[in-house]
Amino acid sequence: MRRTLFAAALCGLLLAGAGCGSTSDADGSQTSSVATPTTAPPTAATTAPPDYSADTKKVCARLEKIFDADLENFGAELGKMIAYKEAKQADNAKTAQQAASKKLKGVSAQVRKETTAAQDPELKEAGASTAARLAKSASDTRFFDGIKAEKDLDKILQNAMTNWLTPVAGRCA
């Protein structure tokens, strides 16, 4: 606080000093003049920031429903994929992987839709980030290839879920 006051006082002195000068009259005598500021320093804004809390609460409730239902459907398809991989049924595993990918892309689209309509610009940005992360994983074959057995699922999915949901979780907490 002292630094701020010191800086303000110093700026005031510099401005006052910059306006001081001397001029010569026609007879050679020196006169001094002091300039007075013509504008007042800007004042801090007194308007309160917009309150997005009611809208944010509604959007986050809809997101929670999406995450509960649709990520559960995604998980079911992953479970099928793992079962087929363990049974060495590559074609069925590939079909289940494609279905899981489609479910994840659907979650991404729904998150994008819900958060695009949000009033809070930070929630919109967080939703766009979450949607992009979901879509990226849905298209990433390495993500699915890393899940070969049930033991892989917890570790890989936990890390992925944290990555996907962190942006909106910060706004919906």
Rosetta blueprint (number, residue, H / E / L):
1 M L
2 R H
3 R H
4 T H
5 L H
6 F H
7 A H
8 A H
9 A H
10 L H
11 C H
12 G H
13 L H
14 L H
15 L H
16 A H
17 G H
18 A H
19 G H
20 C L
21 G E
22 S E
23 T E
24 S E
25 D L
26 A L
27 D L
28 G L
29 S L
30 Q E
31 T E
32 S E
33 S E
34 V L
35 A L
36 T L
37 P L
38 T L
39 T L
40 A L
41 P L
42 P L
43 T L
44 A L
45 A L
46 T L
47 T L
48 A L
49 P L
50 P L
51 D L
52 Y L
53 S H
54 A H
55 D H
56 T H
57 K H
58 K H
59 V H
60 C H
61 A H
62 R H
63 L H
64 E H
65 K H
66 I H
67 F H
68 D H
69 A H
70 D H
71 L H
72 E H
73 N H
74 F H
75 G H
76 A H
77 E H
78 L H
79 G H
80 K H
81 M H
82 I H
83 A H
84 Y H
85 K H
86 E H
87 A L
88 K L
89 Q L
90 A H
91 D H
92 N H
93 A H
94 K H
95 T H
96 A H
97 Q H
98 Q H
99 A H
100 A H
101 S H
102 K H
103 K H
104 L H
105 K H
106 G H
107 V H
108 S H
109 A H
110 Q H
111 V H
112 R H
113 K H
114 E H
115 T H
116 T H
117 A L
118 A L
119 Q L
120 D L
121 P H
122 E H
123 L H
124 K H
125 E H
126 A H
127 G H
128 A H
129 S H
130 T H
131 A H
132 A H
133 R H
134 L H
135 A H
136 K H
137 S H
138 A H
139 S L
140 D L
141 T H
142 R H
143 F H
144 F H
145 D H
146 G L
147 I L
148 K L
149 A L
150 E H
151 K H
152 D H
153 L H
154 D H
155 K H
156 I H
157 L H
158 Q H
159 N H
160 A H
161 M H
162 T H
163 N H
164 W H
165 L H
166 T H
167 P H
168 V H
169 A H
170 G H
171 R H
172 C H
173 A L
